[in-house]
Structures are given as C-alpha cells and as structure tokens.
C-alpha cells in the first residue's frame, strides 16, 4: 500500500509515522487490491497551546470507488491516528461494498435465458 504523510510542521511523537503505517495496515490490508493511494494529513489547530485540537485526516483513493475520507479530532496524536484508522477502515469497507453491489445490479445481461417460443 502506498501512503504519504503530510503535516504542517506540527510537533508530533517520533514514532507516529510507524504507528500510522501499522494502524493503516490493520484497517486497510484486506482492501489492498482496491486501494491506489492513502494520504494522511496531520494538523494542530492551536499549535502548542494544547487542548482537543489535533486533527488526523485520512484520504483513500479506491479504484473505481472514488475518494473516501475520515477526519478525527482528539487531544492526543496517537488517539487521533487510532480512531481515524478505524473510521477509514469502516468507511472503505462500506464504499467498496456499495461499488460491488452497484456493479452486480447494473448488469445489462439478462439473469435467465429467454423462454423458448411455444408453437401451437
């Protein structure tokens, strides 16, 4: 899975990129065939003041299903990453299920062969 981390110069724990990779792996590995790219954005709204202002936003580009996004705000970077990974995992599962279902129902082939004409 190809993923990128974009942060706006926030102060974050040094082990956060490894944690993001591990959590995304848990949440998205079963969809590896569908996912083209994952981008994680980290943003601290108030800077070093503290508070519930750490934002982790995850964007997933899924093949044939568009872009799926999850955003979580928390007081701690690790909690924000964990919650965002869990949320994006559920969102990707739901969107891929919708894509699969829509492809099955929009088939132009008839489900059953036509009945033979009966002569009388």
C-alpha positions, 0 to 999 in steps of 0.5 A: 500500500502506498501512503504519504504523510503530510503535516504542517510542521506540527510537533508530533511523537517520533514514532507516529509515522510507524504507528500510522503505517501499522494502524493503516495496515490493520484497517486497510490490508484486506482492501489492498487490491482496491486501494491506489493511494492513502494520504494522511494529513496531520494538523494542530489547530492551536499549535502548542497551546494544547487542548482537543485540537489535533486533527488526523485526516485520512484520504483513500483513493479506491479504484473505481470507488472514488475518494473516501475520507475520515477526519478525527479530532482528539487531544492526543496524536496517537488517539487521533491516528487510532480512531481515524484508522478505524473510521477509514477502515469502516468507511472503505469497507462500506464504499467498496461494498456499495461499488460491488453491489452497484456493479452486480445490479447494473448488469445489462445481461439478462439473469435467465435465458429467454423462454423458448417460443411455444408453437401451437 
